Amino acid sequence: MKSAYAGAPSAEVIGRVLDALGIHGARYSVDNLGKYSNFTHLVRTENEARQARKIVLRRYNPEKYEAGHDKHLCEFHALKLLTARELPVPKPLLLDEDGSLLGLPGIVTEFVAGRTIELPAEAARWGQMAAAAARMLARIHRTPFSEADKRYLMNDDVEVAWFIKDRTIPDYMRADRDGKMVWHLVNEHWGRWSPVEPRFAHTDYWSGNILWQGDEITAVLDWEEAGYGHPAADVAYARMGYFIEGLPEAADEFLRVYEVEAGWKLSDLALFELAASARPMVSPTEWFAHPYMEEGFRRFIAGARERLTSAA
């Protein structure tokens, strides 16, 4: 069903944004870059001196809000922290906390050129880029944050195991052949990991959120679920994606390079891999377009279960 809030930003909205950025008298065009939890549009401008600029408007869909988590505040604050460390992310320009500028709460950023590696068509290339993706994640995890910053970010040590919060097995996990096992193991072991320094996290680190030009990463996108917590959460989610694409060797390469670059070992990774596996269980038809994808997913779960139970 189409959202009641969907559609391109109005001429009035774009005019307010351009005025706020000091872009006056410019011609512009608008392209849709996607929608789900937010509506993202590219605005191309050109003034009378033929000076061009590209900006991105991200307006957050109130039908996809999560209680207690303001995605626009989270993303804008995360981008400020990351740009201060010169990580490749879109530069944050404007924050609209209440929708008075954009019509919906949202943010405006600079446009970053590049393209994603499309899956499953370019799965082989995604596997080849595993080392570069791992090095970037290690850089992200070194981003400093303060106690004050936490009010904008997700606590990943809680959020990535959302399915155990109410102590009952969700129906989608009951319907999955491994779901009840995953739920019981995560419920039993969650929070019992070895002490580790909380790290800044992306929480949705996969190929669709990374832009490339050649072999170089130009930007990591979509920081609306940025968080802090155990670094294994991001690594587990990325590794699951490689398994689903039939690339277990790339998953191992990702882990090896990440641990070298980060300078620490992820001794509790198996638990976080089981937690990550709950995400595809919510809507398996969206995750497994081909039988080999579910086969890789089951292999991922089996390996995590074996490592977790043998270490117990």
Secondary structure by P-SEA (a helix, b strand, c coil): ccccccccccaaaaaaaaaaaccccccbbbbbcccccbbbbbbbbbccccbbbbbbbbbbccccccccccaaaaaaaaaaaaaaacccccccccccccccccccccbbbbbbbbcccccccaaaaaaaaaaaaaaaaaaaaacccccccccccccccccccccccccccccccccccaaaaaaaaaaacccccccccccccccccccccccccccccccccccccccccccaaaaaaaaaaaaaaccaaaaaaaaaaaaaaacccccaaaaaaaaaacccccccccccccaaaaaaaaaaaaaaaaaaaaac
